[in-house]
Amino acid sequence: MECSNALLHAKTKGCIAGFSGSIGFTTDGRYAKIKAAPHKLCPVLPEKHPQTAENGEAMIYHNPVLKGFYPDPSVCCANGMYYMVCSSFQYFPGVPLFESKDLVNWSQIGHVLTRPSQVALEQVPSSGGVFAPTIRHLNGRFYMVTTNASTGENFYVYTDDIHGAWSDPVTVAQDGIDPSLYFEAGNAYFMSNGTDADGVNGVVQCQIDLATGEKLSPSRCIWQGSGGRFLESPHLYRIWDWYYLMAAEGGTEYGHMITYARSKSLWGPFTGYPHNPVLTNRNKAPYPIQGIGHGDLVQDARGNWHILSLGFRQQALWMAFHHLGREVFLTPVTFDEEGWFTAGTDGTTAECYDIAGDFAQKPLPERSFAAPDWYREWCFLRHPRMEQYDLTQGSALLHGTEVTLDEPGSPTFIGLRQQDFSGTVQCVLELDKGEAGLTCYMSEQEHYEVALRRGETGITALCRLNIGGVHQIQKEIPLTGNSARLVIRMEPACYHFSVVTESGETHLGTGQSKYLSSEISSPFTGVILGLYAVGDNTVRFTDFSCVYTET
């Protein structure tokens, strides 16, 4: 399998990122129409399934296919694998990078932006920083293009080794956010939402020199959407004889939607799909999955088409709050005989679908310090001073500073994304002075902690809630030693915090998760479960575990 959704019209066998069931390949790489069948919603698996392998095998997958704060997915395929990137905002390293064989099971293989010189994050507030990356593949080279929303800079980096380092940034002098790349006949085209050379707003495109980022044509508006607000996330695909331009509208919240248009020319004019939006859950209520939008088309090796999009899960059917962040959802796509495509279940994304293949969807793994590179999926706030961290197999040694979680600096903090509603996080820590503990972190203004701290009378254990900049210690108790186990028990609606010592477990407090949600807190990131240290101290964290339970 070798393909790129930047060069969709290339003569190649296998997958394309960018028609499910009704368009396929002939042996010489030309597109040919094949009969499509509607996608079935689980849990019923029919005898003759529309998405089956040649041997008739199929499986049911459950959305989201990547849980937790991984918004704005973009996908390409190359070397028999699919590769996906997501937004990272103020966290570093930037742009988490994933690999998959089947579009359902994703493994993080690293990050794209791993050097401070690649991205400016100093003093970037929550929800600033790196927005909406796009990944594309051309002639053995991978490209990732994105926006630093805090500096207003659009740039791309590249690599010939997907598991290795990426280049320094190449900037493009076009405004807007959510940039994308399209390649055709040796030419490179750059698009974003923004304003063209004539002052027209919409999806704006220019031709660029791929080696330097220099614009080779003026920026030109090629589509203004279907009428929804916040037109963004443009991607261009060449499929059959058409250019398809897919975008998001409605804002990345409950009115989010995916729309598209097509043209015989990459410069337009583009004609909108008559039944836009093609995919949205905005009118699907009550329903736990909301916010579906910002997607990328991908074709699998069997010729079936899909949209990978963001979406979010509410805490419960009638609790319209989401604190896990925007996650990655997989929705089947079908093209009709006229070349228009539809998506999902009557234009909505459901909790589960069937997909061709003989494989199982893997559950969330337990997180611990057991592996030598356990910190691969963890992140820091902004640009960390790495001398503050000694991360080894079995433990994390953190050296605190005076920078706290309440400010847009880089406190001594390392965390991983909360990926489901229910579970338990715990860790043993040894404290010499200052303060250290576990945090449920959403932003500088909203975060909860269970911690140890040394005061004038000795070491205490405490639970502190920070909501809207107001700090409240729910309970604080003295300890006889300098070591204890801190525990966070997660439920959809709340977090329970406790400390375990030789005398047993003591409950220290409870915090409602809705106050860490985007609906109340306002940042459109998601909760990070982190270790932190504050003060001139050295803190050892051991026996860490994060285990999720089904609800």
Beta strands, then each sheet from edge to edge (+ up, - down):
strand 1: 23-25
strand 2: 31-33
strand 3: 58-62
strand 4: 74-78
strand 5: 81-85
strand 6: 91-92
strand 7: 94-100
strand 8: 107-113
strand 9: 130-138
strand 10: 141-148
strand 11: 153-159
strand 12: 170-172
strand 13: 177-184
strand 14: 187-195
strand 15: 201-208
strand 16: 220-223
strand 17: 232-239
strand 18: 242-249
strand 19: 257-263
strand 20: 271-272
strand 21: 289-299
strand 22: 305-313
strand 23: 327-335
strand 24: 341-343
strand 25: 352-356
strand 26: 367-368
strand 27: 380-381
strand 28: 389-392
strand 29: 395-399
strand 30: 412-417
strand 31: 423-430
strand 32: 435-441
strand 33: 447-455
strand 34: 458-467
strand 35: 470-478
strand 36: 483-490
strand 37: 494-501
strand 38: 504-512
strand 39: 528-534
strand 40: 538-548
sheet 1: 1+ 2-
sheet 2: 3+ 25-
sheet 3: 4+ 5- 7+ 8-
sheet 4: 6+ 27-
sheet 5: 9+ 10- 11+ 12-
sheet 6: 13+ 14- 15+ 16-
sheet 7: 17+ 18- 19+ 20-
sheet 8: 21+ 22- 23+ 24-
sheet 9: 26+ 40- 29+ 28-
sheet 10: 26+ 40- 31+ 36- 37+ 38-
sheet 11: 30+ 39- 32+ 33- 34+ 35-
end
